[in-house]
């Protein structure tokens, strides 16, 4: 068919998608429906998957930002489900069985909890009928128990982790933020683009003076000669959210990176000019248009 498949798993959702030619839409919907409705969970294959995840856990020291963001979630939400790693706890992984997976599917994979989306050159009525034909055997409601249904509470904490295999300092400074359903969601999405992303080779090495930029965060970071990466991130969930900045640089500048993460949100809460707002708005617009 010449199609491309992908899967993405996050704290509140799993996503499976296929990109195909318009003439193959029906086949693709049927494949996805078969995966969701009739998945064969083989014990031997499941053990291979666990080995793959265990190898990824062992390589966490090479995933600087991902590992830091996971720890930021743990630091913010602690024992709640939202504070646990997306790929599971390494100590619990070995004890998982196919029965655990079946119970999870029964509790979460049901009609009222599934959204099917088709984009591009798709005929709506035909697509709806294809989904109906391919997903009709999925139960409307779940049959198992869904734990951790209580709202998570943000904890203002500091967390220090030493890992000698993660060279340089990885810093995350994050704040309690609106959920995806909150009226301020889009304001924080704009704020994320006001802060933007920083790479030393792009934003500092070729400028006579970083103060000539209109980005206040980049102006601060440009004076730190061994801070190489910074990203503003906004993680909005159904009933909570985290907003903040990730920094990567030489350990000599650890204090300064923390300062940048604390200082700029405070400054912006008192004063932000139109130039930075328009710049952030244009960045958000362009990122949406690129999709």
C-alpha positions in Angstrom: 0.0 0.0 0.0 2.9 2.4 0.6 1.5 3.6 3.9 3.3 4.8 7.0 2.3 3.9 10.5 3.2 5.5 13.8 2.3 5.2 17.5 2.6 7.7 20.3 2.0 7.2 24.0 1.6 9.9 26.6 0.2 10.2 30.1 -3.4 10.5 29.2 -3.7 9.0 25.7 -2.3 6.5 23.2 -2.4 7.4 19.6 -2.1 5.1 16.5 -2.1 6.6 13.1 -1.6 5.7 9.4 -0.8 8.0 6.5 -1.9 6.5 3.2 -3.2 7.3 -0.3 -6.8 8.4 -0.5 -7.8 5.2 -2.3 -6.6 3.1 0.7 -8.6 4.9 3.4 -11.0 2.0 3.8 -8.2 -0.6 4.2 -6.4 1.6 6.7 -9.5 2.1 8.9 -10.1 -1.7 8.7 -6.5 -2.3 9.9 -6.8 0.1 12.8 -10.2 -1.3 13.8 -8.7 -4.8 13.7 -5.8 -3.7 15.9 -8.1 -2.2 18.5 -10.9 -4.8 18.4 -9.0 -8.1 17.9 -5.5 -7.7 19.2 -3.8 -11.0 19.9 -1.7 -10.5 23.0 1.0 -13.2 22.8 2.9 -13.9 26.0 6.2 -14.6 24.2 5.9 -11.4 22.1 5.0 -9.5 25.3 8.3 -10.6 26.9 10.2 -9.3 23.9 8.5 -6.0 24.3 9.4 -5.8 27.9 13.1 -6.4 27.0 12.9 -3.5 24.6 11.5 -1.2 27.2 14.1 -2.4 29.7 16.8 -1.5 27.2 15.2 2.0 26.8 15.2 2.4 30.6 18.9 1.5 30.7 19.6 4.2 28.1 17.8 7.0 30.0 21.2 8.6 30.7 21.5 9.4 27.0 18.0 11.0 26.8 18.8 14.2 28.6 15.7 16.2 28.1 13.2 13.3 28.2 14.6 12.0 31.5 14.6 15.5 33.0 11.0 16.2 32.0 9.9 12.8 33.4 11.6 13.8 36.7 9.9 17.2 36.6 6.5 15.4 36.4 7.4 13.2 39.3 8.6 16.2 41.3 5.4 18.0 40.6 2.9 15.2 41.1 4.8 12.7 43.2 2.8 9.5 43.9 -0.1 10.3 41.6 -0.3 8.4 38.3 0.6 11.7 36.5 3.9 11.7 38.2 4.9 8.3 37.1 7.1 7.7 34.0 5.3 7.1 30.7 7.2 3.9 30.0 6.6 2.5 33.4 8.7 1.9 36.5 11.8 -0.2 35.7 11.3 -2.2 38.9 7.7 -3.1 38.1 8.3 -3.9 34.4 9.6 -7.4 35.0 6.4 -8.4 36.9 3.9 -7.4 34.2 2.0 -10.1 32.5 -0.4 -10.4 29.6 -3.3 -10.6 32.1 -2.3 -7.2 33.3 -2.5 -5.9 29.8 -5.9 -7.5 29.2 -7.2 -5.9 32.3 -5.9 -2.5 31.2 -7.5 -2.9 27.7 -10.8 -3.9 29.3 -10.8 -0.8 31.5 -9.6 1.8 28.9 -10.2 0.6 25.4 -13.9 1.1 24.9 -16.1 3.2 22.5 -16.8 6.2 24.8 -13.0 6.5 25.3 -11.9 6.3 21.7 -11.8 9.1 19.1 -11.2 8.3 15.4 -10.1 11.1 13.2 -9.5 11.3 9.4 -7.8 14.3 7.8 -6.9 15.2 4.2 -8.9 14.1 1.2 -11.5 12.1 3.1 -15.2 11.9 2.3 -16.9 12.3 5.7 -19.9 10.1 5.3 -17.9 7.3 3.8 -15.3 7.6 6.5 -18.0 7.4 9.2 -19.4 4.3 7.7 -15.9 2.7 7.4 -15.3 3.4 11.1 -18.7 1.9 12.0 -17.9 -1.2 10.1 -14.4 -1.7 11.5 -15.0 -0.6 15.1 -18.5 -1.9 15.8 -17.4 -4.8 17.9 -15.7 -2.5 20.5 -17.8 -2.2 23.7 -19.4 1.1 24.4 -18.2 1.2 28.0 -15.3 -0.3 30.0 -15.6 -3.5 32.0 -12.7 -3.1 34.4 -11.6 -0.7 37.1 -9.7 2.5 36.2 -7.6 3.5 39.2 -6.1 6.9 39.9 -9.2 8.8 39.0 -8.7 11.5 41.6 -7.4 14.9 40.6 -3.6 15.3 41.0 -2.3 18.0 43.2 0.7 20.1 42.2 3.6 20.0 44.7 6.0 22.9 44.9 9.3 21.0 45.4 13.0 20.9 44.6 14.6 17.8 43.3 18.4 17.1 42.8 19.6 14.0 41.0 23.2 13.1 40.3 23.9 10.9 37.3 27.5 11.0 36.2 26.6 9.5 32.8 24.5 12.6 32.0 27.2 15.1 31.2 26.5 18.8 31.9 23.5 20.1 33.9 19.9 19.4 32.9 17.6 21.9 34.5 13.8 22.0 34.6 11.9 24.9 36.2 8.1 24.3 36.0 5.0 25.9 37.4 1.4 24.8 38.0 -0.5 25.8 34.9 -4.0 25.6 33.3 -5.5 22.4 32.0 -6.3 21.9 28.3 -10.0 22.8 29.1 -9.2 26.0 30.9 -10.0 29.4 29.4 -6.4 30.4 29.8 -5.1 27.4 27.8 -4.4 29.5 24.6 -2.8 32.3 26.6 -0.2 29.9 28.0 0.2 28.4 24.5 1.1 31.9 23.3 3.4 32.4 26.3 5.3 29.2 25.4 6.0 30.7 22.0 7.0 34.1 23.6 9.8 32.2 25.5 10.5 30.1 22.5 13.5 27.7 22.0 17.2 28.7 22.2 20.2 27.1 20.5 23.6 28.8 21.1 24.7 28.3 17.5 21.6 30.0 16.1 20.9 32.7 18.6 24.2 33.8 20.2 27.4 32.8 18.3 26.8 35.1 15.3 25.5 38.2 17.1 27.6 41.1 18.2 25.3 41.6 21.2 22.5 39.3 22.2 20.6 42.3 23.6 19.8 43.3 20.0 17.3 40.5 20.0 13.7 41.1 21.1 13.5 37.8 23.1 14.3 38.6 26.8 15.0 34.9 27.5 17.5 34.7 24.7 19.1 37.9 25.8 19.8 36.4 29.3 21.0 33.1 27.9 23.2 34.7 25.3 25.5 36.0 28.1 26.0 32.5 29.4 28.7 31.2 27.2 28.3 27.5 28.0 24.5 27.2 28.1 23.7 25.6 24.7 20.0 24.6 24.8 16.7 26.0 26.2 13.1 25.0 25.4 9.9 26.4 26.8 7.3 23.7 27.3 3.6 23.6 28.2 2.1 20.2 29.2 -1.7 20.7 29.4 -3.7 17.7 30.7 -7.4 17.2 31.3 -7.4 18.6 34.8 -4.0 20.1 35.3 -0.9 21.4 33.5 2.8 22.2 33.8 4.5 25.2 32.3 8.2 26.1 32.4 11.6 25.9 30.8 14.2 23.2 30.2 17.9 24.2 30.1 21.1 22.3 29.2 24.6 23.6 29.7 27.9 23.4 31.6 27.4 22.7 35.3 29.3 26.0 36.1 26.1 27.8 34.9 23.6 25.7 36.9 22.7 28.6 39.2 22.2 31.0 36.3 20.0 28.5 34.4 17.8 28.2 37.5 17.7 32.0 37.7 16.5 32.2 34.0 13.7 29.8 34.7 12.5 31.7 37.8 13.3 35.3 36.7 11.6 35.6 33.3 8.2 34.3 34.2 8.2 36.8 37.1 9.3 39.6 34.9 6.7 38.8 32.3 4.0 38.7 35.0 4.8 42.4 35.7 5.8 43.6 32.3 5.9 42.3 28.7 6.0 44.5 25.6 4.0 44.3 22.4 7.0 43.3 20.3 7.5 40.1 22.2 3.7 39.3 22.1 3.6 39.8 18.3 6.8 37.8 17.8 5.3 34.9 19.9 2.0 35.1 18.1 3.7 34.9 14.7 5.7 31.9 15.8 2.6 30.1 17.0 0.8 31.0 13.8 3.6 29.7 11.6 3.9 26.5 13.6 0.2 25.8 13.1 0.4 26.6 9.4 3.3 24.2 8.9 1.1 21.3 10.0 
